[in-house]
Amino acid sequence: MAAPDPDWPKEVRDAALEEARRLFNVGITRVKSDLANGRLGNLFTSYPQQMTIKDAYGANVAFKTTPRPMANRLPSRFLGELGPVAPKSIAGGA
C-alpha cells in the first residue's frame, strides 16, 4: 500500500496507516507450511521486483523511480517495526 495522501486530514491518514499495518500483520501471520511433504512455510517480505510506473500507480504500490519507465518496488515500511523478532533475511530465491 502506498502512503496515505498528505492532503487527507490527520485522523484519516492515521486510520489508513493503521489499517495498512493491520493488513501487514495479517499477511505475515498466515504463512502456511506443508511439513508432511518437507516444505517449510516461506514468507517473502521483500524482493527485487520491477513493474512499469503506470502499473505501480494503478496498483497503488510504493516504489522508487528509475531513469527508465520502470519502478522498483519498496519493502514494507512495517518490517522495521518487527524488531528483534523479525525473521532473518535469506538471500537468493527461486
C-alpha positions in Angstrom: 0.0 0.0 0.0 1.3 3.4 -0.8 1.4 6.1 1.8 -1.8 7.9 2.6 -2.4 11.1 0.7 -0.8 14.0 2.6 -3.9 16.2 1.8 -6.1 13.9 3.9 -7.0 15.0 7.4 -4.6 13.6 10.1 -7.3 11.3 11.5 -7.9 9.8 8.1 -4.2 9.4 7.4 -3.7 7.8 10.8 -6.6 5.4 10.2 -5.3 4.4 6.8 -1.8 3.8 8.2 -3.2 1.6 11.0 -5.3 -0.4 8.5 -2.2 -0.9 6.4 -0.3 -2.1 9.5 -3.1 -4.4 10.4 -3.1 -6.0 6.9 0.7 -6.4 7.1 0.3 -8.3 10.3 -2.5 -10.4 9.0 -0.3 -11.3 6.0 2.8 -12.3 8.0 0.8 -14.4 10.4 -0.8 -16.5 7.6 2.3 -18.3 6.3 1.4 -21.9 5.5 3.7 -24.9 5.7 3.4 -28.5 4.5 5.6 -30.3 7.0 4.3 -33.7 5.8 5.9 -33.1 2.5 9.0 -31.4 3.9 8.0 -27.9 2.9 8.5 -25.2 5.5 6.4 -22.0 5.2 8.1 -19.2 3.3 7.5 -15.5 3.9 8.6 -13.2 1.1 8.6 -9.8 2.7 10.8 -8.1 0.2 12.2 -9.0 -3.1 13.5 -7.2 -6.2 10.6 -6.6 -8.5 10.0 -4.1 -11.2 6.9 -3.0 -12.9 6.0 -0.2 -15.1 5.5 3.1 -13.3 2.0 3.2 -14.8 1.2 -0.2 -13.3 2.7 0.8 -10.0 0.5 3.9 -9.8 -2.5 1.8 -10.9 -1.9 -0.8 -8.2 -1.2 1.8 -5.5 2.1 0.3 -4.5 5.1 2.2 -3.1 8.1 2.3 -5.5 11.3 4.1 -6.2 11.6 5.6 -9.6 14.4 4.7 -12.0 15.7 6.5 -15.1 13.7 4.1 -17.2 9.9 3.8 -17.3 10.2 1.1 -14.6 9.6 1.3 -10.9 11.5 -0.7 -8.2 9.0 -1.8 -5.6 9.9 -0.9 -2.0 9.7 -3.3 1.0 7.0 -2.7 3.6 7.6 0.2 5.9 6.4 -2.1 8.8 9.3 -4.5 8.6 11.3 -2.3 10.9 8.6 -2.4 13.5 9.1 -6.2 14.0 12.3 -5.5 15.9 14.3 -8.5 17.2 11.6 -11.0 16.4 11.8 -10.2 12.7 12.7 -13.2 10.6 16.3 -13.1 9.3 16.7 -12.4 5.6 17.9 -15.2 3.3 19.5 -14.1 0.1 18.6 -15.9 -3.1 15.4 -17.5 -4.1 13.7 -19.1 -7.0 
